[in-house]
Structure formats: structure tokens, C-alpha cells
Amino acid sequence: MMDEQQFWNSTPSLRYVFDYARAKQVAPWATLFVVLARISVAVPPHVVTPSLVGSEYGSLNIFVGILGPSGMGKGLTTGVAHSLVPDIRKAMTAQPASGESIPAMFTTRKIQDEGDRQIQVVVCANCRALLDIPEIAVLGGNSKRQGSILIPMLTSAWSGEDLGCFTKSEANRYTVPRYGYRLSLITGVQPSNLGMILDESGTGLPQRFLFAPVTDSEAPEEPPQAPLGSILPFDVAALPTDMMASALNTLYQAGSRYDMMDHGETSYPLTVMEYPPIAYAEARRVRADTLHGKVSDPLDAHRIGLRTKVAALLAMLNHPNDPLKVVELDWTLADYVCEKSTRFRAEAIQQAKEIKRTRKAEAIALDDDARAEADKQKAESAKTSVLNYLAKHDPKCEGVKGYEIRRALGRKGLMAYDAIETLYSEGRLDTVDPEGKTSSRRWTLPVGKPSV
């Protein structure tokens, strides 16, 4: 069983990420996950993972959730990751306002001459985007708008599926074909807002995230020096280059690779990464367990897909001279990454529950305090009403029966007897009858105090 020290020491690249993060006083795991997201965005969309199970090739699109309270360093972490992987091939960086805005990041229409007339054609305006969302509350707020398709669009994007929706206006109808775009997402997640992701478990959103905390409990008080004399071994130039714009435009205009001439094998060939036999064997085993209903945790439903992506990105990070070949070590390291993400997610869920309990307890305490204050005010009001009544209706201090006072107080009558007893104990009320119940005894203002 691998431990954390073994993980970080397993390759020069991982060791470098760890040491650099410690030197810059940011969390190594969060830094690594953002680095993987940035590498993902740099990979051309025609680079795919094999179909370990099923028939479709897989996408390298990846989502990262940085866990921690606001102001704890999510921005610092993404900045450090940016310095490690500065080149993401001019990827668009944006925050999605709606589901419809996501396809619009990649495609547009342009006027083209066709014979003696001009027509509008779909073209690829951009083939990669990095969604950098400071707070998950922004994403949650946009997804709650009436008719929003933001969450379904994101889950489709993670899987690399076709993007788009049908609208009445053809001019506003944008579709982005599978294998024609790259999209990854980074967002900050406060434990108190974790529910915004977990509530979407039915759509599969939380199952698609890598989670890492923005904190590092083992960080030294004095940061070590940054690694000297070397740079992160990863080089984006070692990755395959993008397809020519004409090839992407042909794909976009066809709508799918299958509808291209010879199904795109000539005009838009895919580059399929290589995986070790153990990856296929484990994917088949997981699929069999799923068919048999043996999924232990619904939040891990996409675990094998996430591991497949992570293994590919680790391969690109760990051995840039052969970035398209996943070796068994990459596959093992990817399993450890997914396991750490699961633990981080579980810890965040526990924190979210504790926050919810604390807030509920505080709300109950406030309610109790408010009720106590209200009861106190009602009791004082009832006492004032008793004194006012006797001052007005018993000026000679002959005494008025308790039940008569209660009846005269109307809605406050339920508190009349308690008010009388309290006033009597305070010396602000006298009784004509030495014995008897509060209701039957006659009560009067103290002699010499005919008014309140």
C-alpha cells in the first residue's frame, strides 16, 4: 500500500511539485490538481483515452474543487500552478453564466460565399477553455436560475460528449461535437457551500470532481527554499499539436466525427493514448461490479473514469518524452490520487455537517432567547395592565376579585394570575383576603398608592 511520502517521491515531477508548493506556502495536493487541470487544457481535443469499457473513447476534461474557507489561498494556489504550467496554449479562461454560454465559448458562425450568395457556416472559434470559478456559490447561483441547463452541460463536458441545445433561432443554435473541444474547471468550495455540489449527485456532478484542501497541516513554520537549478520536467511543447483550423471547422460543420467523410479517419484522426493491460482488467472488474449492483458509494460512481483521466495527465507530467503512454506506475499513482480525493471529500462533508449542526444549534438558541425575551415582555405588559386596571376601577382600594381582573385583561388574561402573584411578591400589590386562591381573593393597590 502506497503512502503519501512514497507518492511524492515516486517521480521527479511529483517531487518538484511538492517542493515548489511547500516553498511557496500553498497546499501540495491542491497545487497538483490544478497543475493537472492546466495540463488537461493544453492537450488537443483529438487526443483521447481508449475505451477501457464501452465503445466511446474517453476525454481528458477534468474538474477540480479546492476545499477551504474564503480567503484561505485558492487564488494563491492557482497562481503557483500557473507558474508551474504557464502555457495552456491560449485557452479561453471564463466563468460560465449559463449552460448555453459553454458551447458559445467554442463555436461561432461566419459569413461565407457560396456561388452568388452568402451563407452562414459554423466554425470552431476556439478549441479549449479553462473555467476558473472563484467560489462554487457563483456556479450554484447560476445553475438555480429557472430553466438553467448549466449542470447538465458541465457533466456532458466532463465526459467529452456533444455540447449544445436546440433553440428557435438558428442563429443562436450552437453545437460543439465530441472530440472537438477541451474544457476543464477549477473552483473554490467552502465547506458550508459543499452542498451546492453534493445536491447534484443525481446528475453526477460531485462524482466528476477531484477534491483537495487549500490547507497543509504538515507545512513547516519556515518555508523551505524553492528547488534550485531545475524546472518542472513537464513541457507543453512535448504534447501533440492541435489539428489545423480547417480540420476542426470540418468537424464542427459535420456536427459529429461519424458524419465526416470516412467517419473522420482521414480528415480528423484521433490520437489514442496507450494504457497498460492492468487498466483494462480493473475497468472490466469495476464494470462487472456495477452491473451486479456492488457500487459501495454512489459518490464514487465515476471513479474508474476519473482514474483514467488522472493516469493520462500524470503520464504527461511524469514522462514528457513519452506523454501518450500510461505505464503501470501512472495507473497506480492515479488510484492513490483518487483515493486522496475521496478522503478529502469525506472530510469536507464532515465539516459541512458540523457547520450545519452548529448553525442549527445557534438558530435554536436564538429562537429560545427570542421566546424568553418575548415571554418577559408579555409578563411585564400583563403586570402593567393589572396595575392600570386597579388604578382605574378600584381607586378606593376596596379590592377586585382575581377572576374579574383576568376577565378584564382580555388576551392578556392567561397571564393575569402570574402577574398578580409576581406583583404581590414584589410589594406592588396588596390583598384584602388573607387566604384563598388567586382567582377568588380580592386584590388592590397598596394603600397610599392609588395609581401606578
C-alpha positions in Angstrom: 0.0 0.0 0.0 1.4 3.4 -1.1 1.8 6.1 1.5 2.0 9.9 0.9 5.8 10.1 1.1 6.1 7.3 -1.5 3.7 9.1 -3.8 5.5 12.4 -3.8 8.9 10.7 -4.2 7.8 8.3 -7.0 8.8 10.7 -9.8 10.9 13.8 -10.2 7.9 15.8 -11.4 5.8 15.0 -8.4 8.7 15.7 -6.1 9.2 19.0 -7.8 5.5 20.0 -7.5 5.6 19.1 -3.8 8.8 21.0 -3.0 7.7 24.0 -5.1 4.3 24.2 -3.3 5.9 24.0 0.1 8.4 26.7 -0.8 5.5 29.0 -2.0 3.5 28.1 1.1 0.5 26.6 -0.7 -1.1 23.1 -0.3 0.7 20.5 -2.5 -2.3 18.4 -3.3 -4.4 21.4 -4.4 -1.4 22.6 -6.4 -1.0 19.2 -8.1 -4.7 19.0 -9.0 -4.7 22.5 -10.6 -1.5 21.6 -12.5 -3.3 18.5 -13.9 -6.2 20.7 -14.9 -3.9 23.1 -16.7 -2.1 20.2 -18.5 -5.5 18.9 -19.5 -6.5 22.2 -21.1 -3.2 22.2 -23.1 -3.9 18.8 -24.6 -5.5 18.9 -28.1 -9.1 17.6 -28.1 -8.3 14.9 -30.6 -6.1 13.2 -28.0 -8.3 10.7 -26.2 -8.2 7.8 -23.8 -9.1 4.3 -25.0 -12.4 2.8 -24.3 -11.4 0.7 -21.4 -15.0 -0.4 -21.2 -17.8 0.6 -23.6 -17.4 1.8 -27.1 -16.6 5.5 -26.9 -13.1 7.0 -26.5 -12.6 9.0 -23.3 -12.0 12.7 -22.8 -9.2 14.3 -20.7 -11.5 17.1 -19.5 -11.2 17.3 -15.7 -12.9 19.2 -12.8 -11.1 20.3 -9.6 -12.6 21.5 -6.4 -10.3 23.4 -4.0 -11.7 23.0 -0.5 -11.4 25.7 2.2 -12.9 28.9 3.6 -12.9 32.0 1.6 -9.6 33.9 1.7 -7.6 30.8 2.6 -5.5 30.8 -0.5 -7.3 29.4 -3.5 -6.1 32.2 -5.6 -2.5 31.7 -4.4 -2.7 28.0 -5.2 -3.9 28.6 -8.8 -1.2 31.2 -9.2 1.5 28.8 -8.2 0.1 26.2 -10.5 0.1 28.8 -13.3 3.8 29.4 -12.7 4.5 25.7 -12.9 2.4 25.3 -16.2 2.3 28.8 -17.6 1.5 27.7 -21.2 -2.0 26.4 -21.8 -2.0 27.3 -25.5 -4.1 30.4 -25.3 -7.0 28.7 -23.7 -10.0 30.8 -23.0 -10.5 31.4 -19.3 -14.0 32.3 -18.2 -16.9 31.8 -15.8 -20.0 30.3 -17.3 -23.1 32.4 -16.8 -25.4 29.7 -18.2 -25.4 26.3 -19.9 -25.9 28.0 -23.3 -22.7 30.1 -22.8 -20.5 27.0 -22.8 -21.0 25.9 -26.4 -20.6 29.6 -27.4 -17.0 29.5 -26.0 -16.0 27.2 -28.7 -18.1 27.9 -31.8 -19.4 30.8 -33.8 -20.8 31.5 -37.2 -19.2 33.3 -40.1 -20.4 34.5 -43.5 -19.1 32.5 -46.4 -19.5 33.0 -50.1 -21.3 30.1 -51.9 -21.7 30.8 -55.6 -23.6 34.0 -56.0 -24.9 34.1 -52.4 -23.6 34.3 -48.9 -24.4 31.8 -46.2 -23.6 31.4 -42.5 -21.4 28.4 -41.6 -20.4 27.1 -38.2 -16.7 27.3 -37.4 -14.5 26.5 -34.4 -13.6 29.8 -32.8 -11.6 28.2 -30.0 -11.0 24.5 -29.1 -10.0 24.9 -25.4 -11.3 26.6 -22.3 -10.5 26.7 -18.6 -13.4 27.6 -16.4 -11.9 29.3 -13.3 -14.7 29.9 -10.8 -13.5 31.6 -7.5 -16.5 30.3 -5.5 -18.8 27.4 -6.1 -21.6 29.7 -4.9 -21.3 31.5 -8.2 -21.8 28.3 -10.1 -24.6 27.3 -7.8 -26.4 30.6 -8.2 -26.3 30.4 -12.0 -27.5 26.8 -12.0 -30.5 27.7 -9.9 -32.0 30.1 -12.5 -35.2 29.0 -14.0 -34.6 26.7 -17.0 -30.9 26.6 -16.4 -29.1 23.7 -18.1 -25.7 24.6 -16.7 -25.1 21.5 -14.6 -26.2 19.0 -17.3 -23.9 20.9 -19.8 -21.0 20.6 -17.4 -21.5 16.9 -16.8 -21.6 16.4 -20.5 -18.5 18.4 -21.0 -16.6 16.3 -18.4 -17.5 13.2 -20.4 -16.5 14.9 -23.6 -19.9 14.5 -25.1 -21.6 16.7 -27.7 -22.5 20.1 -26.3 -25.4 22.3 -27.4 -29.1 22.8 -27.2 -31.9 23.4 -29.7 -33.3 27.0 -29.9 -35.9 28.6 -32.1 -33.4 30.9 -33.6 -31.0 29.1 -35.9 -28.6 32.0 -35.5 -28.3 31.3 -31.7 -28.1 27.5 -32.2 -24.6 26.3 -31.3 -23.4 22.8 -31.1 -19.9 21.5 -30.3 -19.1 18.0 -31.4 -17.4 15.3 -29.4 -13.6 15.3 -29.8 -13.7 18.9 -30.9 -13.1 20.8 -27.7 -11.2 20.7 -24.4 -12.7 22.0 -21.2 -11.6 21.8 -17.6 -12.9 23.5 -14.5 -11.3 24.8 -11.3 -13.5 26.2 -8.4 -13.2 27.1 -4.8 -15.5 25.2 -2.5 -16.2 26.4 1.0 -17.3 23.6 3.3 -20.5 25.4 4.1 -21.3 25.5 0.3 -20.3 21.9 -0.4 -24.0 21.1 -0.6 -24.2 23.0 -3.9 -22.2 20.3 -5.4 -23.4 17.3 -3.4 -27.1 18.2 -4.1 -26.3 17.5 -7.7 -25.3 13.9 -7.1 -28.3 12.8 -9.1 -26.8 14.5 -12.2 -23.3 13.0 -11.4 -21.6 16.3 -10.8 -19.8 15.6 -7.5 -18.6 12.2 -8.8 -16.7 14.0 -11.5 -14.5 16.2 -9.2 -11.1 15.9 -7.8 -11.1 17.5 -4.4 -8.2 18.8 -2.4 -7.9 21.2 0.6 -6.3 24.6 0.4 -4.7 23.8 3.8 -1.5 21.9 4.5 -1.4 20.8 8.2 2.2 19.4 7.8 3.7 22.6 6.3 6.8 23.8 8.2 6.7 27.2 10.0 9.5 28.4 7.9 9.1 27.5 4.2 12.0 25.7 2.5 13.8 27.2 -0.5 12.3 26.6 -3.9 14.0 23.8 -5.9 17.2 25.3 -7.4 18.8 24.6 -10.8 15.8 22.9 -12.4 12.3 23.4 -13.6 9.3 21.2 -13.7 10.1 18.5 -16.2 6.8 18.8 -18.0 6.9 20.8 -21.2 3.7 21.6 -23.1 5.7 21.5 -26.4 6.1 17.8 -25.9 2.3 17.3 -26.4 0.8 16.7 -29.8 -0.1 19.9 -31.7 -3.6 21.0 -32.5 -5.4 20.0 -35.6 -5.4 22.6 -38.4 -8.3 25.0 -38.2 -9.7 23.6 -41.4 -10.0 20.2 -39.9 -11.7 21.5 -36.8 -14.1 23.6 -38.9 -14.9 20.5 -41.0 -15.7 18.6 -37.8 -17.9 21.4 -36.5 -19.8 21.7 -39.7 -20.4 18.0 -39.9 -21.8 18.0 -36.4 -20.0 14.8 -35.4 -17.0 12.8 -36.4 -19.1 9.9 -37.5 -20.8 12.2 -40.1 -17.5 13.2 -41.7 -16.1 11.5 -44.8 -14.8 8.1 -43.8 -16.0 8.9 -40.3 -13.1 11.3 -39.8 -10.4 8.7 -40.0 -8.6 10.7 -42.7 -9.7 14.3 -42.1 -9.9 14.2 -38.3 -7.9 11.2 -37.0 -7.8 10.7 -33.2 -4.7 10.1 -31.2 -5.5 7.3 -28.7 -3.3 7.1 -25.6 -1.8 3.7 -24.6 -2.7 2.1 -21.3 -1.2 -1.0 -19.6 -3.2 -4.3 -19.5 -3.9 -3.8 -15.8 -6.0 -0.8 -16.6 -8.3 -2.7 -18.9 -8.6 -5.6 -16.4 -9.5 -3.3 -13.5 -12.0 -1.3 -15.7 -13.7 -4.6 -16.6 -13.9 -5.7 -13.0 -15.4 -2.3 -11.9 -17.9 -2.5 -14.7 -18.9 -6.0 -13.6 -19.3 -4.9 -10.0 -21.5 -2.0 -11.2 -23.7 -4.5 -13.2 -24.0 -6.6 -10.1 -25.1 -3.6 -8.0 -21.9 -3.6 -5.9 -21.1 0.1 -6.0 -20.1 0.9 -2.4 -20.6 4.7 -2.6 -22.8 6.5 -5.2 -20.3 9.4 -5.0 -17.6 7.0 -6.5 -19.8 6.0 -9.4 -17.3 7.7 -11.9 -14.2 6.6 -10.1 -12.8 4.5 -13.0 -13.4 7.3 -15.5 -11.7 9.8 -13.1 -8.8 7.5 -12.6 -8.4 7.0 -16.3 -8.1 10.8 -16.8 -5.7 11.3 -13.9 -3.5 8.5 -15.1 -3.2 10.1 -18.5 -2.4 13.5 -17.1 0.2 12.0 -14.7 1.8 10.3 -17.6 2.2 13.6 -19.4 3.6 15.2 -16.2 5.8 12.3 -15.2 7.5 11.3 -18.5 7.1 14.2 -21.1 9.4 12.3 -23.5 6.6 9.8 -24.0 3.5 11.7 -22.9 0.9 9.5 -24.6 1.9 6.2 -22.9 0.4 5.4 -19.5 2.6 2.9 -17.6 1.6 0.8 -14.7 3.1 3.3 -12.2 0.9 6.1 -13.6 -2.1 3.9 -13.2 -1.1 3.1 -9.6 -0.4 6.7 -8.8 -3.8 7.7 -10.3 -5.5 5.3 -7.9 -3.8 6.9 -4.9 -4.8 10.4 -6.2 -8.4 9.3 -6.5 -8.3 7.8 -3.0 -6.9 11.0 -1.5 -9.6 13.0 -3.3 -12.2 10.7 -1.8 -10.8 11.2 1.7 -10.6 15.0 1.2 -14.2 14.9 0.1 -15.3 12.9 3.1 -13.5 15.3 5.5 -15.2 18.2 3.8 -18.6 16.5 4.1 -18.0 16.0 7.8 -17.0 19.7 8.2 -20.1 20.7 6.3 -22.3 18.6 8.6 -20.6 20.1 11.7 -21.2 23.6 10.3 -24.8 22.8 9.6 -25.3 21.4 13.2 -23.6 24.5 14.7 -25.7 26.9 12.7 -28.9 24.9 13.6 -27.9 24.9 17.3 -27.2 28.7 17.1 -30.6 29.2 15.4 -32.4 27.2 18.1 -30.5 29.1 20.8 -31.5 32.4 19.2 -35.1 31.2 19.0 -35.0 30.2 22.7 -33.6 33.6 23.6 -36.2 35.4 21.5 -39.0 33.4 23.1 -37.7 34.1 26.5 -37.4 37.8 25.8 -40.9 37.8 24.3 -42.3 36.0 27.4 -40.6 38.5 29.6 -42.1 41.4 27.7 -45.6 39.8 27.8 -45.3 39.3 31.6 -44.3 42.9 32.1 -47.1 44.0 29.9 -49.6 41.9 31.9 -48.3 43.4 35.2 -48.7 46.9 33.8 -52.3 46.1 32.7 -53.2 44.8 36.2 -51.9 47.9 37.8 -53.6 50.2 35.3 -56.9 48.3 35.7 -56.9 48.6 39.5 -55.9 52.3 39.4 -58.8 53.0 37.2 -61.5 50.7 38.6 -60.6 50.4 42.3 -59.5 53.9 43.3 -60.7 53.4 46.9 -58.6 50.2 47.3 -61.6 48.1 48.2 -60.3 45.1 46.2 -61.2 43.4 43.0 -61.5 39.6 42.6 -58.7 37.9 40.7 -61.0 36.4 38.1 -62.6 39.8 37.4 -59.1 41.2 36.7 -58.3 38.3 34.5 -61.6 38.7 32.5 -60.9 42.5 32.1 -57.4 41.9 30.7 -58.8 40.1 27.5 -56.0 38.5 25.5 -53.6 39.0 28.4 -55.9 37.3 30.8 -54.0 34.0 30.6 -51.1 35.7 32.3 -53.2 37.6 34.8 -52.7 35.3 37.8 -49.0 35.0 37.3 -48.8 38.8 37.0 -50.8 39.3 40.2 -48.7 36.8 42.2 -45.5 38.5 40.9 -46.7 42.0 41.8 -47.7 40.8 45.3 -44.3 39.2 45.9 -42.7 42.5 44.7 -44.8 44.5 47.2 -46.6 46.4 44.4 -50.0 44.8 45.2 -51.9 44.1 48.3 -54.8 41.6 49.1 -57.9 42.2 51.1 -58.4 38.5 51.8 -55.7 36.8 53.8 -56.4 33.3 52.3 -57.8 31.8 49.2 -56.9 31.2 45.6 -55.5 33.9 43.4 -58.8 33.9 41.4 -61.1 34.4 44.4 -59.1 36.7 46.5 -59.6 40.5 46.3 -56.6 42.5 45.1 -55.8 46.1 45.5 -53.1 48.7 45.0 -51.2 49.2 48.2 -52.8 51.8 50.5 -51.4 55.2 49.8 -50.6 54.2 46.2 -53.9 54.5 44.4 -52.2 54.9 41.0 -49.3 53.2 39.1 
